[in-house]
Amino acid sequence: MTQTSQKLQEHEEMLHLSRKLAKIYCDLPIALRIEEAKWDVDKEKVEQAFLALEFKGVDRLLTYT
């Protein structure tokens, strides 16, 4: 038995738990309309905060619609 096989066997339970925790579920029902998820924020303050944190390409990060 190789060292890798041995480690996998020793930590099999953790392997399954990690896989379960990392799974992304896309088929969950969501009772939220996208219009309800929009935030009303002070765009100028957000832009200034991004600039202060030295985010590059702030204009590409912020979309104003």
C-alpha positions as CSV (number, residue, x, y, z in Angstrom):
1,M,0.0,0.0,0.0
2,T,1.4,3.4,-1.0
3,Q,1.7,6.2,1.5
4,T,-1.0,8.2,-0.3
5,S,-3.4,5.2,-0.2
6,Q,-2.7,4.7,3.5
7,K,-3.4,8.3,4.3
8,L,-6.7,8.3,2.3
9,Q,-7.8,5.2,4.1
10,E,-6.9,6.7,7.5
11,H,-8.8,9.9,6.8
12,E,-11.7,8.5,4.7
13,E,-14.3,10.0,7.0
14,M,-12.8,13.5,6.8
15,L,-12.5,13.1,3.0
16,H,-16.3,12.5,2.8
17,L,-17.1,15.3,5.2
18,S,-14.9,17.8,3.3
19,R,-16.5,16.8,0.0
20,K,-19.9,17.3,1.4
21,L,-19.1,20.7,2.9
22,A,-17.5,21.9,-0.4
23,K,-20.4,20.8,-2.6
24,I,-22.3,23.7,-4.2
25,Y,-26.1,23.1,-4.4
26,C,-27.7,24.9,-7.4
27,D,-31.1,23.4,-7.2
28,L,-32.4,25.0,-4.0
29,P,-35.7,26.9,-4.2
30,I,-35.2,30.6,-3.5
31,A,-38.2,32.7,-2.6
32,L,-36.5,36.0,-3.5
33,R,-36.9,38.2,-6.5
34,I,-33.7,39.9,-7.8
35,E,-35.4,43.3,-7.5
36,E,-35.7,42.7,-3.7
37,A,-32.0,41.9,-3.4
38,K,-30.8,45.3,-4.7
39,W,-29.3,47.6,-2.1
40,D,-29.6,51.4,-2.1
41,V,-26.1,52.5,-1.3
42,D,-24.1,55.7,-1.4
43,K,-22.1,55.0,-4.5
44,E,-19.6,57.8,-3.9
45,K,-18.8,56.4,-0.4
46,V,-18.4,52.9,-1.9
47,E,-16.1,54.2,-4.6
48,Q,-14.0,56.1,-2.1
49,A,-13.7,53.0,0.2
50,F,-12.5,50.9,-2.8
51,L,-10.0,53.6,-3.7
52,A,-8.7,53.8,-0.1
53,L,-8.2,50.1,-0.1
54,E,-6.3,50.4,-3.4
55,F,-8.6,48.3,-5.4
56,K,-7.4,48.4,-9.0
57,G,-10.0,49.0,-11.7
58,V,-12.7,50.4,-9.4
59,D,-14.7,51.6,-12.4
60,R,-15.0,48.0,-13.7
61,L,-16.0,46.7,-10.2
62,L,-18.8,49.2,-9.8
63,T,-21.7,49.0,-12.2
64,Y,-24.4,51.7,-12.0
65,T,-27.7,50.6,-13.4
